[in-house]
Amino acid sequence: MPKKYSIHAHKTDPRFPPIGKYATVEFREDCAGSCRQCVKKRCVFHIFRDNFTHWSTMSEPEYLYTCKSCYRCVEECTKGIFSLAINPEYRTLGDDYWKAGIINSTWAQAHTGSIPVSGAGYRGPFAAEGFDSIWTDMSEIVRPTRDGIHGREYINTMVELSKRPMRLRFNPDGTLASEEAPVLEIPLPVVLQQPAFGVLSKTVLLAMAAAASSVGTLLFIKAEEYTPFFSPYAAHLVPCVTKDTYARYADLIKGSRMVEIAYGPGLDEALSGLKAINPDLFIAVGLPLDSAAAGRAGELARTCVDTLHLTGSDYGREVGTDNPRHLKDMIRDVHLALVGNRIRHRINLVFSGGIALAEHVAKSLICGADAVGIDLPLLIALECRLCKRCTQGKRCPVKLEAVELDWGKNRIVNLLAAWHNQLLEVMGACGIREARRMRGELGRSMWFDDLERDSFGPVFGKRKVTGIG
Amino acid sequence: MVMEKVHRMSNKGGAAHTRKPRITVFHCFTALEDTASLEGGDYEIQGIKMPCSSISREVFLLRAFEAGADAVVVLVCPVNSCRYVQGNIRTEKRVTRVKKILDEIGIGGHRLNMFNIVQGDEAAARRIIEQTVAELGEWGLSAAA
């Protein structure tokens, strides 16, 4: 049996108390501990004890909101002095897409490296927009193997970002006659990407590079950010250049396995130039995920380009339009356009922008992506609150500029470990043993729009109100 | 005028203090949603949002002074309007206890005050802050800061 790929997580404590959701409010005055059955001592998560310890160490007034919302204290207090409340800071965390729950769960994953579990049950809507309107078909979960997907059962999450030979030729004795083409593989269908904003200090970027190197994936980084400090991780860096700047980074390109060049006029000439610098170079082309993306993908699939890196907005939407479609629809568009032209196998598709949760990885693959790129989750793993104060020149509330390299690397590795385990769970439950087989496998998913149309359309007709709710 | 007075008072000891007065505002989320609307004056505001004022324990109020506050203001809902019934009553008792401690240790209980404000009445909150800044002109900046 081949050695299993696994990412080893190391618990990495946060530097600042995370903004939790729940607080326990003691609102009555008629308790003096006289019942001698105080629930504060019986909290299984030690919330009251931790709060007490925190008081002695905090330098400024700072509340801990680490309650897990199990309601034990509320239910068991003999005087009924407790009530649960939502932390007001939590309400203001994130925005409509990067919700407080996503940020909080990403912090927990970066802290522990394990799959997040919510204690108070799911009270959200049955279906929502975007990725939440897709359900993966987990019918295979009813017959798991004896020791499960984390035991001996092998699930391969490796994907290629290089071109694959269209056919193989063999000698009469059965040996391979055709030349073996070089292959660029990554062990999980997730690449890292330098975020567009944030406190991107040298250490923060180095932490991202070190994490990419540790798990074996790639970091797409602006070539101008490269310094000699990045050389230990050079094999896992993909410098992003343009046709005007690539010649300036010839030395960097010579030492890289893959380079990303921005799409634009004169690209053919630049592709020849890149191959002249490094003939073994794998080439990715970065282009915006707009309405012309599918057409451009068809055009580029017939060139020497290995991978297309299509980037949508941070909110998982099409760019360059007033009425943007969701990432899931855009992925399907590009994928199906290539399938329709029978050239899907000639190129790999990586989609970025709005990938916020591990389930988005699996759902993107199902829609037709080969891999996805993540940027903002990397910042969140380093405790970023997405407050965007840095974009206004204000100081970072979690001092990202002071992040230490090992701490930052471990946090990102933990996040990727948690995402990898969640991907394994989904794939195992879907009965898919290869991430490559998951690409475009719509049969393993159910779409709310389709189900509603098929089930209720004959009764109520076409939906008259857009959106789900 | 008030600020000049504040600086003059703080220079009593001879050291050249030119900093702005710092006011820490503990506020119930229901009484005042955010302290951002109170910013902009010639003072520093540190807002501490709470789901209910009843979680403002003594140690938090004292820690605010230790962290450099010249005055601490606690904004709570009006009597009988607390979402948690007795939260503001509990806060009042705690503030009274901490005022006594502040008097004993020489910082002065007058630097800590609690006010009841109607939900969303930002004008009242701003008046309270301005009044506190004016009073700081009389008291001078905190020696503990």
Interface residues (C-beta under 8 A of the other chain):
Chain A: A23 V25 E26 F27 R28 E29 W55 M58 S59 E60 P61 Y63 S83 A85 I86 N87 P88 E89 T92
Chain B: T24 F26 F29 E33 D34 Q46 I48 K49 M50 P51 C52 S54 I55 R57 V59 F60 L61 R63 A64 A67 C82 Y84 V85 Q86 G87 I89 R90 K93
